[in-house]
């Protein structure tokens, strides 16, 4: 087996790592000597603020990246690794951190009502840079070591508020978006004396992204900070994760600014074992597909479809739906109960109409008369089985795990001090349109402790449609066995 060994360089290490992986494209091992590797990102984005991922590699096959305990340090707003159409990728024994941190934590020491701003005495880090935008602000409780009550969640746009500036006295002046914005949960300035975390980036610059990959193994990894998500699997198959930690560095308040792990449109089996997730700005694990919506019926076998979800921030147009494969099984529905499957169809062929941002799907069967503009589609074939065992989720915003797939076992996990539900089994036809109705889910031997203090229940199961809940039958065969619920807030331990 071909092996390449590299040592940390004093400057940017992105090119050396990328070159080594390209040389090993058809198999081998990349071994990192212990040390600290700075990775400064790729080409500058169109906005002039974000960068492309530091390392992007296509068609990598049977390659192991052995970290030997090395630290990879991302820089500013840029992703770290982006693997496309790879096969048999193993990454182990690495630590990921960021400099500067994509978030600033501290104490509010002044309010400036006329400027709709506040001054923050920075604590983590003590010397944050000036000039970075603010996409979200969340309260923190340092005594309980968890997120506090209250947040301002601004859009991802560049002009929602003025960038934060560093003052001569060392404090950071943070400008909030003016009240009345289209996507803000709360425009109120935080109180003087409150502790908050300011996120300069929420989504988009991730540590490990696998798109169209098959057979991924991640083990013995630690992610202390990332301006986005730690691990993303998109349209990939068979992902195994063992002993990963997405946790703040010692004394820190936040790790990933968004989810720890996010899997969309995947296949095969996703396994997560013996792992810890803490301090994220969003969920620990979200596993889902995405609903499509028919935009035009072209003939008795063919439809044009776009993504059912509109743009979540500006509500202006539909994006392109994921292209199904020949032989995939799609469920269809519509009408007043769009989440209720009315039947299944087999894909004969599909292709993207890039200009129209639509996917054209031809089915083997003749279409029922009921299928037309507004019909809902979901791909049952891109629905991974899931096994999650012995994981600890704590002290994060939002939920512990969002489960929106089929054939799932979650066992012997601990959920503590999470603002919302520990486990959230759901699907909806309102906001996110993340599919689909679950089947055959078992939650057993888990402990839920001090969760949902922002509201809701420790374990929630629902299916939202405009105006309320779906009729029974969207979710089927769910088993909740031998779990323990302790000191959770909200109205109930379990809400179905």
ZINORZI-V335913 format. One record per residue. N is the residue number from 0. RES is the residue in one letter. PHI is phi as a letter, one per 30 degrees, with the letter a starting at -180 (NA if undefined). PSI is psi in whole degrees, -180 to 180 (999 if undefined). OMEGA is omega in whole degrees, -180 to 180 (999 if undefined). Layout:
n->N res->RES phi->PHI psi->PSI omega->OMEGA
n->N res->RES phi->PHI psi->PSI omega->OMEGA
This chain:
n->0 res->X phi->NA psi->130 omega->-180
n->1 res->X phi->d psi->131 omega->-179
n->2 res->X phi->b psi->134 omega->174
n->3 res->X phi->c psi->131 omega->177
n->4 res->X phi->c psi->135 omega->177
n->5 res->X phi->b psi->158 omega->179
n->6 res->X phi->c psi->156 omega->-178
n->7 res->X phi->d psi->138 omega->176
n->8 res->X phi->c psi->157 omega->-179
n->9 res->X phi->d psi->-24 omega->-180
n->10 res->X phi->c psi->-132 omega->-179
n->11 res->X phi->d psi->130 omega->-179
n->12 res->X phi->c psi->1 omega->-175
n->13 res->X phi->e psi->-47 omega->-176
n->14 res->X phi->d psi->-41 omega->-179
n->15 res->X phi->d psi->-43 omega->179
n->16 res->X phi->d psi->-44 omega->-179
n->17 res->X phi->d psi->-44 omega->-179
n->18 res->X phi->d psi->-40 omega->180
n->19 res->X phi->d psi->-43 omega->179
n->20 res->X phi->d psi->-37 omega->176
n->21 res->X phi->d psi->-39 omega->179
n->22 res->X phi->d psi->-30 omega->-180
n->23 res->X phi->c psi->18 omega->-170
n->24 res->X phi->e psi->-36 omega->-176
n->25 res->X phi->c psi->15 omega->174
n->26 res->X phi->k psi->144 omega->177
n->27 res->X phi->k psi->-169 omega->-177
n->28 res->X phi->b psi->133 omega->170
n->29 res->X phi->c psi->118 omega->-177
n->30 res->X phi->c psi->123 omega->177
n->31 res->X phi->c psi->130 omega->171
n->32 res->X phi->d psi->148 omega->178
n->33 res->X phi->e psi->145 omega->-180
n->34 res->X phi->k psi->-169 omega->-175
n->35 res->X phi->c psi->120 omega->-176
n->36 res->X phi->c psi->113 omega->176
n->37 res->X phi->d psi->137 omega->179
n->38 res->X phi->b psi->113 omega->-167
n->39 res->X phi->c psi->4 omega->176
n->40 res->X phi->j psi->163 omega->-179
n->41 res->X phi->c psi->-145 omega->-176
n->42 res->X phi->d psi->147 omega->179
n->43 res->X phi->d psi->136 omega->-180
n->44 res->X phi->d psi->172 omega->-178
n->45 res->X phi->d psi->-28 omega->-180
n->46 res->X phi->d psi->-6 omega->179
n->47 res->X phi->i psi->4 omega->-175
n->48 res->X phi->c psi->-38 omega->180
n->49 res->X phi->c psi->161 omega->180
n->50 res->X phi->b psi->160 omega->173
n->51 res->X phi->d psi->163 omega->178
n->52 res->X phi->e psi->150 omega->-180
n->53 res->X phi->d psi->-41 omega->-176
n->54 res->X phi->b psi->114 omega->176
n->55 res->X phi->b psi->124 omega->-177
n->56 res->X phi->b psi->131 omega->177
n->57 res->X phi->c psi->149 omega->171
n->58 res->X phi->h psi->36 omega->177
n->59 res->X phi->d psi->133 omega->-176
n->60 res->X phi->b psi->130 omega->174
n->61 res->X phi->h psi->53 omega->-178
n->62 res->X phi->b psi->136 omega->176
n->63 res->X phi->c psi->129 omega->172
n->64 res->X phi->c psi->108 omega->-179
n->65 res->X phi->c psi->115 omega->-172
n->66 res->X phi->d psi->-25 omega->-179
n->67 res->X phi->h psi->31 omega->180
n->68 res->X phi->i psi->10 omega->-180
n->69 res->X phi->d psi->157 omega->176
n->70 res->X phi->c psi->127 omega->173
n->71 res->X phi->c psi->126 omega->-175
n->72 res->X phi->c psi->109 omega->175
n->73 res->X phi->d psi->159 omega->-176
n->74 res->X phi->b psi->125 omega->175
n->75 res->X phi->h psi->-136 omega->-173
n->76 res->X phi->c psi->84 omega->178
n->77 res->X phi->a psi->141 omega->175
n->78 res->X phi->d psi->172 omega->-178
n->79 res->X phi->c psi->-71 omega->-179
n->80 res->X phi->c psi->138 omega->175
n->81 res->X phi->b psi->107 omega->-180
n->82 res->X phi->c psi->131 omega->-177
n->83 res->X phi->b psi->127 omega->175
n->84 res->X phi->h psi->40 omega->177
n->85 res->X phi->c psi->169 omega->-179
n->86 res->X phi->b psi->130 omega->177
n->87 res->X phi->i psi->47 omega->-179
n->88 res->X phi->c psi->127 omega->176
n->89 res->X phi->b psi->132 omega->176
n->90 res->X phi->b psi->129 omega->-176
n->91 res->X phi->b psi->154 omega->168
n->92 res->X phi->i psi->56 omega->179
n->93 res->X phi->b psi->155 omega->169
n->94 res->X phi->b psi->136 omega->179
n->95 res->X phi->c psi->134 omega->176
n->96 res->X phi->b psi->179 omega->-176
n->97 res->X phi->b psi->144 omega->178
n->98 res->X phi->b psi->119 omega->-4
n->99 res->X phi->d psi->160 omega->178
n->100 res->X phi->e psi->146 omega->179
n->101 res->X phi->d psi->10 omega->179
n->102 res->X phi->b psi->154 omega->178
n->103 res->X phi->b psi->127 omega->-179
n->104 res->X phi->c psi->143 omega->179
n->105 res->X phi->l psi->-163 omega->-175
n->106 res->X phi->c psi->134 omega->178
n->107 res->X phi->d psi->124 omega->-176
n->108 res->X phi->c psi->-10 omega->178
n->109 res->X phi->a psi->149 omega->172
n->110 res->X phi->c psi->142 omega->176
n->111 res->X phi->b psi->88 omega->-171
n->112 res->X phi->d psi->-41 omega->-177
n->113 res->X phi->d psi->-33 omega->179
n->114 res->X phi->c psi->-3 omega->-174
n->115 res->X phi->h psi->58 omega->-175
n->116 res->X phi->b psi->167 omega->174
n->117 res->X phi->b psi->157 omega->177
n->118 res->X phi->c psi->133 omega->-178
n->119 res->X phi->c psi->126 omega->171
n->120 res->X phi->d psi->107 omega->-172
n->121 res->X phi->d psi->141 omega->179
n->122 res->X phi->c psi->-42 omega->-179
n->123 res->X phi->b psi->102 omega->-6
n->124 res->X phi->d psi->167 omega->-179
n->125 res->X phi->d psi->-19 omega->-177
n->126 res->X phi->b psi->66 omega->-178
n->127 res->X phi->d psi->151 omega->178
n->128 res->X phi->d psi->161 omega->178
n->129 res->X phi->c psi->160 omega->169
n->130 res->X phi->i psi->12 omega->180
n->131 res->X phi->c psi->143 omega->-179
n->132 res->X phi->d psi->169 omega->-179
n->133 res->X phi->b psi->117 omega->-179
n->134 res->X phi->c psi->-21 omega->179
n->135 res->X phi->a psi->150 omega->178
n->136 res->X phi->b psi->128 omega->-178
n->137 res->X phi->b psi->142 omega->177
n->138 res->X phi->d psi->153 omega->178
n->139 res->X phi->b psi->143 omega->178
n->140 res->X phi->c psi->99 omega->-176
n->141 res->X phi->d psi->-22 omega->179
n->142 res->X phi->d psi->-40 omega->180
n->143 res->X phi->c psi->-6 omega->179
n->144 res->X phi->h psi->49 omega->178
n->145 res->X phi->a psi->169 omega->178
n->146 res->X phi->d psi->144 omega->179
n->147 res->X phi->c psi->-170 omega->180
n->148 res->X phi->c psi->123 omega->176
n->149 res->X phi->j psi->138 omega->176
n->150 res->X phi->a psi->157 omega->170
n->151 res->X phi->c psi->121 omega->-176
n->152 res->X phi->c psi->98 omega->-177
n->153 res->X phi->d psi->166 omega->-180
n->154 res->X phi->d psi->176 omega->-179
n->155 res->X phi->d psi->8 omega->-179
n->156 res->X phi->d psi->166 omega->-178
n->157 res->X phi->d psi->-12 omega->-171
n->158 res->X phi->b psi->25 omega->-180
n->159 res->X phi->d psi->-29 omega->178
n->160 res->X phi->a psi->160 omega->178
n->161 res->X phi->d psi->149 omega->177
n->162 res->X phi->d psi->150 omega->176
n->163 res->X phi->d psi->146 omega->-179
n->164 res->X phi->b psi->145 omega->178
n->165 res->X phi->d psi->128 omega->-179
n->166 res->X phi->d psi->166 omega->-179
n->167 res->X phi->d psi->-30 omega->-180
n->168 res->X phi->d psi->3 omega->178
n->169 res->X phi->j psi->-13 omega->178
n->170 res->X phi->d psi->163 omega->179
n->171 res->X phi->c psi->122 omega->176
n->172 res->X phi->d psi->120 omega->-174
n->173 res->X phi->c psi->120 omega->180
n->174 res->X phi->c psi->126 omega->175
n->175 res->X phi->c psi->157 omega->173
n->176 res->X phi->d psi->146 omega->180
n->177 res->X phi->d psi->151 omega->-179
n->178 res->X phi->e psi->153 omega->176
n->179 res->X phi->j psi->12 omega->179
n->180 res->X phi->d psi->164 omega->-175
n->181 res->X phi->d psi->-26 omega->-175
n->182 res->X phi->b psi->72 omega->177
n->183 res->X phi->b psi->125 omega->-178
n->184 res->X phi->d psi->-27 omega->-175
n->185 res->X phi->a psi->125 omega->-179
n->186 res->X phi->c psi->0 omega->-176
n->187 res->X phi->d psi->139 omega->176
n->188 res->X phi->d psi->143 omega->176
n->189 res->X phi->d psi->150 omega->-177
n->190 res->X phi->d psi->151 omega->174
n->191 res->X phi->d psi->133 omega->-177
n->192 res->X phi->j psi->-12 omega->179
n->193 res->X phi->d psi->153 omega->175
n->194 res->X phi->c psi->134 omega->-177
n->195 res->X phi->b psi->160 omega->171
n->196 res->X phi->c psi->125 omega->178
n->197 res->X phi->c psi->120 omega->178
n->198 res->X phi->c psi->121 omega->179
n->199 res->X phi->d psi->-18 omega->175
n->200 res->X phi->b psi->138 omega->178
n->201 res->X phi->c psi->-55 omega->-176
n->202 res->X phi->b psi->161 omega->163
n->203 res->X phi->j psi->-18 omega->-179
n->204 res->X phi->b psi->99 omega->-164
n->205 res->X phi->c psi->162 omega->-176
n->206 res->X phi->d psi->-53 omega->-178
n->207 res->X phi->b psi->113 omega->179
n->208 res->X phi->c psi->129 omega->178
n->209 res->X phi->b psi->111 omega->-180
n->210 res->X phi->c psi->121 omega->-180
n->211 res->X phi->i psi->27 omega->-178
n->212 res->X phi->c psi->155 omega->-180
n->213 res->X phi->b psi->130 omega->175
n->214 res->X phi->i psi->67 omega->-179
n->215 res->X phi->c psi->135 omega->175
n->216 res->X phi->b psi->122 omega->175
n->217 res->X phi->c psi->128 omega->178
n->218 res->X phi->b psi->145 omega->178
n->219 res->X phi->h psi->51 omega->177
n->220 res->X phi->c psi->149 omega->173
n->221 res->X phi->b psi->130 omega->176
n->222 res->X phi->c psi->113 omega->-179
n->223 res->X phi->d psi->-32 omega->-179
n->224 res->X phi->a psi->148 omega->176
n->225 res->X phi->a psi->138 omega->179
n->226 res->X phi->d psi->62 omega->-177
n->227 res->X phi->l psi->-130 omega->-178
n->228 res->X phi->c psi->154 omega->180
n->229 res->X phi->d psi->-46 omega->-178
n->230 res->X phi->b psi->130 omega->175
n->231 res->X phi->b psi->130 omega->169
n->232 res->X phi->c psi->119 omega->-178
n->233 res->X phi->b psi->122 omega->-180
n->234 res->X phi->h psi->41 omega->180
n->235 res->X phi->c psi->173 omega->-173
n->236 res->X phi->b psi->135 omega->174
n->237 res->X phi->h psi->84 omega->-180
n->238 res->X phi->c psi->126 omega->180
n->239 res->X phi->c psi->129 omega->-178
n->240 res->X phi->b psi->123 omega->-178
n->241 res->X phi->b psi->131 omega->173
n->242 res->X phi->h psi->54 omega->171
n->243 res->X phi->c psi->143 omega->175
n->244 res->X phi->b psi->120 omega->170
n->245 res->X phi->c psi->94 omega->-171
n->246 res->X phi->b psi->151 omega->176
n->247 res->X phi->d psi->154 omega->170
n->248 res->X phi->d psi->161 omega->-176
n->249 res->X phi->e psi->126 omega->-179
n->250 res->X phi->i psi->-6 omega->-179
n->251 res->X phi->d psi->167 omega->-177
n->252 res->X phi->c psi->-24 omega->-176
n->253 res->X phi->b psi->147 omega->175
n->254 res->X phi->c psi->-102 omega->176
n->255 res->X phi->d psi->140 omega->178
n->256 res->X phi->d psi->-18 omega->177
n->257 res->X phi->b psi->-139 omega->-179
n->258 res->X phi->d psi->153 omega->168
n->259 res->X phi->d psi->-48 omega->-180
n->260 res->X phi->b psi->142 omega->-175
n->261 res->X phi->b psi->126 omega->-178
n->262 res->X phi->b psi->124 omega->-179
n->263 res->X phi->b psi->133 omega->176
n->264 res->X phi->i psi->31 omega->-177
n->265 res->X phi->c psi->172 omega->-177
n->266 res->X phi->b psi->171 omega->177
n->267 res->X phi->i psi->-131 omega->-175
n->268 res->X phi->b psi->132 omega->171
n->269 res->X phi->c psi->124 omega->-179
n->270 res->X phi->b psi->131 omega->176
n->271 res->X phi->b psi->121 omega->-175
n->272 res->X phi->b psi->147 omega->169
n->273 res->X phi->h psi->49 omega->-174
n->274 res->X phi->b psi->162 omega->-178
n->275 res->X phi->b psi->138 omega->-179
n->276 res->X phi->b psi->124 omega->-177
n->277 res->X phi->a psi->147 omega->171
n->278 res->X phi->i psi->18 omega->179
n->279 res->X phi->d psi->157 omega->174
n->280 res->X phi->d psi->-2 omega->177
n->281 res->X phi->a psi->-154 omega->-170
n->282 res->X phi->d psi->159 omega->173
n->283 res->X phi->d psi->-49 omega->-178
n->284 res->X phi->b psi->130 omega->172
n->285 res->X phi->b psi->124 omega->-179
n->286 res->X phi->b psi->120 omega->-173
n->287 res->X phi->a psi->166 omega->164
n->288 res->X phi->c psi->-157 omega->178
n->289 res->X phi->b psi->134 omega->178
n->290 res->X phi->d psi->143 omega->169
n->291 res->X phi->c psi->161 omega->178
n->292 res->X phi->b psi->131 omega->179
n->293 res->X phi->d psi->125 omega->177
n->294 res->X phi->c psi->-19 omega->179
n->295 res->X phi->a psi->137 omega->171
n->296 res->X phi->c psi->117 omega->-174
n->297 res->X phi->d psi->-39 omega->174
n->298 res->X phi->a psi->-167 omega->-174
n->299 res->X phi->d psi->-4 omega->176
n->300 res->X phi->b psi->-6 omega->-166
n->301 res->X phi->b psi->138 omega->175
n->302 res->X phi->b psi->160 omega->169
n->303 res->X phi->c psi->134 omega->-176
n->304 res->X phi->b psi->147 omega->172
n->305 res->X phi->b psi->176 omega->177
n->306 res->X phi->d psi->135 omega->-178
n->307 res->X phi->d psi->-34 omega->-178
n->308 res->X phi->d psi->132 omega->173
n->309 res->X phi->d psi->173 omega->176
n->310 res->X phi->e psi->125 omega->-172
n->311 res->X phi->d psi->-16 omega->-176
n->312 res->X phi->c psi->-31 omega->-175
n->313 res->X phi->b psi->-11 omega->172
n->314 res->X phi->h psi->50 omega->-173
n->315 res->X phi->c psi->-39 omega->-177
n->316 res->X phi->a psi->159 omega->179
n->317 res->X phi->d psi->146 omega->175
n->318 res->X phi->d psi->179 omega->180
n->319 res->X phi->d psi->131 omega->178
n->320 res->X phi->d psi->156 omega->-179
n->321 res->X phi->d psi->136 omega->-178
n->322 res->X phi->d psi->118 omega->177
n->323 res->X phi->d psi->163 omega->180
n->324 res->X phi->c psi->155 omega->172
n->325 res->X phi->e psi->133 omega->-178
n->326 res->X phi->j psi->-13 omega->177
n->327 res->X phi->d psi->149 omega->177
n->328 res->X phi->c psi->123 omega->177
n->329 res->X phi->c psi->133 omega->169
n->330 res->X phi->d psi->148 omega->178
n->331 res->X phi->b psi->152 omega->178
n->332 res->X phi->a psi->-170 omega->-180
n->333 res->X phi->l psi->-172 omega->179
n->334 res->X phi->i psi->-147 omega->-176
n->335 res->X phi->d psi->-17 omega->179
n->336 res->X phi->b psi->70 omega->-173
n->337 res->X phi->d psi->-20 omega->-179
n->338 res->X phi->d psi->-7 omega->178
n->339 res->X phi->d psi->117 omega->179
n->340 res->X phi->d psi->132 omega->178
n->341 res->X phi->c psi->-14 omega->-180
n->342 res->X phi->l psi->-178 omega->-179
n->343 res->X phi->b psi->151 omega->178
n->344 res->X phi->b psi->152 omega->-179
n->345 res->X phi->c psi->130 omega->-178
n->346 res->X phi->d psi->127 omega->174
n->347 res->X phi->c psi->-41 omega->180
n->348 res->X phi->a psi->156 omega->177
n->349 res->X phi->a psi->147 omega->175
n->350 res->X phi->a psi->153 omega->180
n->351 res->X phi->d psi->132 omega->167
n->352 res->X phi->c psi->93 omega->-171
n->353 res->X phi->d psi->-42 omega->-177
n->354 res->X phi->d psi->-40 omega->-179
n->355 res->X phi->d psi->-8 omega->-177
n->356 res->X phi->h psi->47 omega->180
n->357 res->X phi->b psi->157 omega->172
n->358 res->X phi->c psi->133 omega->179
n->359 res->X phi->c psi->123 omega->-174
n->360 res->X phi->b psi->128 omega->173
n->361 res->X phi->c psi->126 omega->-178
n->362 res->X phi->c psi->153 omega->178
n->363 res->X phi->d psi->-35 omega->-180
n->364 res->X phi->c psi->157 omega->172
n->365 res->X phi->d psi->141 omega->-177
n->366 res->X phi->d psi->138 omega->171
n->367 res->X phi->d psi->155 omega->-179
n->368 res->X phi->d psi->-26 omega->-176
n->369 res->X phi->d psi->-18 omega->-176
n->370 res->X phi->d psi->123 omega->179
n->371 res->X phi->a psi->-163 omega->-179
n->372 res->X phi->e psi->128 omega->-179
n->373 res->X phi->j psi->-9 omega->176
n->374 res->X phi->d psi->150 omega->-175
n->375 res->X phi->c psi->137 omega->180
n->376 res->X phi->b psi->146 omega->172
n->377 res->X phi->b psi->142 omega->-173
n->378 res->X phi->c psi->105 omega->180
n->379 res->X phi->d psi->-28 omega->-176
n->380 res->X phi->d psi->-24 omega->176
n->381 res->X phi->c psi->57 omega->-178
n->382 res->X phi->b psi->95 omega->-173
n->383 res->X phi->d psi->145 omega->166
n->384 res->X phi->d psi->154 omega->-174
n->385 res->X phi->b psi->135 omega->172
n->386 res->X phi->b psi->115 omega->180
n->387 res->X phi->b psi->122 omega->-174
n->388 res->X phi->b psi->139 omega->169
n->389 res->X phi->h psi->51 omega->177
n->390 res->X phi->c psi->151 omega->-179
n->391 res->X phi->b psi->118 omega->178
n->392 res->X phi->c psi->128 omega->-178
n->393 res->X phi->a psi->154 omega->168
n->394 res->X phi->i psi->37 omega->179
n->395 res->X phi->b psi->162 omega->174
n->396 res->X phi->d psi->152 omega->175
n->397 res->X phi->i psi->-131 omega->-172
n->398 res->X phi->c psi->168 omega->172
n->399 res->X phi->d psi->-64 omega->-179
n->400 res->X phi->b psi->132 omega->172
n->401 res->X phi->c psi->120 omega->-177
n->402 res->X phi->c psi->116 omega->-179
n->403 res->X phi->b psi->57 omega->-178
n->404 res->X phi->a psi->-167 omega->-174
n->405 res->X phi->b psi->153 omega->-177
n->406 res->X phi->i psi->74 omega->-173
n->407 res->X phi->b psi->136 omega->170
n->408 res->X phi->b psi->122 omega->173
n->409 res->X phi->c psi->117 omega->-174
n->410 res->X phi->b psi->145 omega->174
n->411 res->X phi->h psi->42 omega->178
n->412 res->X phi->c psi->156 omega->-179
n->413 res->X phi->b psi->127 omega->-179
n->414 res->X phi->b psi->118 omega->-175
n->415 res->X phi->b psi->140 omega->169
n->416 res->X phi->h psi->42 omega->177
n->417 res->X phi->c psi->137 omega->-173
n->418 res->X phi->d psi->-33 omega->-178
n->419 res->X phi->b psi->-145 omega->-175
n->420 res->X phi->d psi->147 omega->171
n->421 res->X phi->d psi->-47 omega->175
n->422 res->X phi->b psi->134 omega->-174
n->423 res->X phi->b psi->102 omega->177
n->424 res->X phi->c psi->116 omega->-168
n->425 res->X phi->a psi->168 omega->166
n->426 res->X phi->a psi->157 omega->-177
n->427 res->X phi->a psi->156 omega->176
n->428 res->X phi->c psi->36 omega->-178
n->429 res->X phi->b psi->-63 omega->-171
n->430 res->X phi->c psi->-57 omega->-169
n->431 res->X phi->c psi->-29 omega->179
n->432 res->X phi->h psi->37 omega->175
n->433 res->X phi->d psi->122 omega->-173
n->434 res->X phi->c psi->162 omega->13
n->435 res->X phi->b psi->-179 omega->176
n->436 res->X phi->e psi->129 omega->-174
n->437 res->X phi->d psi->158 omega->174
n->438 res->X phi->b psi->144 omega->168
n->439 res->X phi->h psi->62 omega->178
n->440 res->X phi->c psi->131 omega->177
n->441 res->X phi->b psi->129 omega->174
n->442 res->X phi->c psi->115 omega->-175
n->443 res->X phi->b psi->147 omega->175
n->444 res->X phi->i psi->23 omega->-179
n->445 res->X phi->c psi->159 omega->177
n->446 res->X phi->b psi->131 omega->179
n->447 res->X phi->c psi->119 omega->-171
n->448 res->X phi->b psi->124 omega->174
n->449 res->X phi->h psi->40 omega->180
n->450 res->X phi->c psi->178 omega->172
n->451 res->X phi->h psi->37 omega->179
n->452 res->X phi->d psi->-6 omega->168
n->453 res->X phi->d psi->-6 omega->-179
n->454 res->X phi->k psi->169 omega->-180
n->455 res->X phi->i psi->-157 omega->-177
n->456 res->X phi->b psi->163 omega->-176
n->457 res->X phi->d psi->-34 omega->175
n->458 res->X phi->b psi->117 omega->-174
n->459 res->X phi->b psi->140 omega->177
n->460 res->X phi->b psi->119 omega->-180
n->461 res->X phi->a psi->167 omega->175
n->462 res->X phi->b psi->104 omega->-174
n->463 res->X phi->d psi->137 omega->167
n->464 res->X phi->b psi->162 omega->179
n->465 res->X phi->e psi->125 omega->179
n->466 res->X phi->j psi->-5 omega->179
n->467 res->X phi->l psi->-145 omega->-177
n->468 res->X phi->c psi->154 omega->175
n->469 res->X phi->d psi->162 omega->170
n->470 res->X phi->d psi->159 omega->-179
n->471 res->X phi->e psi->149 omega->175
n->472 res->X phi->j psi->-13 omega->178
n->473 res->X phi->d psi->-47 omega->175
n->474 res->X phi->c psi->143 omega->-178
n->475 res->X phi->b psi->146 omega->173
n->476 res->X phi->h psi->67 omega->176
n->477 res->X phi->c psi->128 omega->-179
n->478 res->X phi->c psi->126 omega->178
n->479 res->X phi->c psi->106 omega->-164
n->480 res->X phi->b psi->124 omega->170
n->481 res->X phi->h psi->46 omega->175
n->482 res->X phi->c psi->162 omega->-179
n->483 res->X phi->b psi->134 omega->-179
n->484 res->X phi->b psi->121 omega->-175
n->485 res->X phi->b psi->121 omega->167
n->486 res->X phi->h psi->35 omega->176
n->487 res->X phi->d psi->146 omega->176
n->488 res->X phi->d psi->-168 omega->179
n->489 res->X phi->i psi->-179 omega->-174
n->490 res->X phi->d psi->-17 omega->-177
n->491 res->X phi->a psi->161 omega->174
n->492 res->X phi->d psi->-43 omega->-178
n->493 res->X phi->b psi->133 omega->178
n->494 res->X phi->b psi->115 omega->180
n->495 res->X phi->c psi->999 omega->999
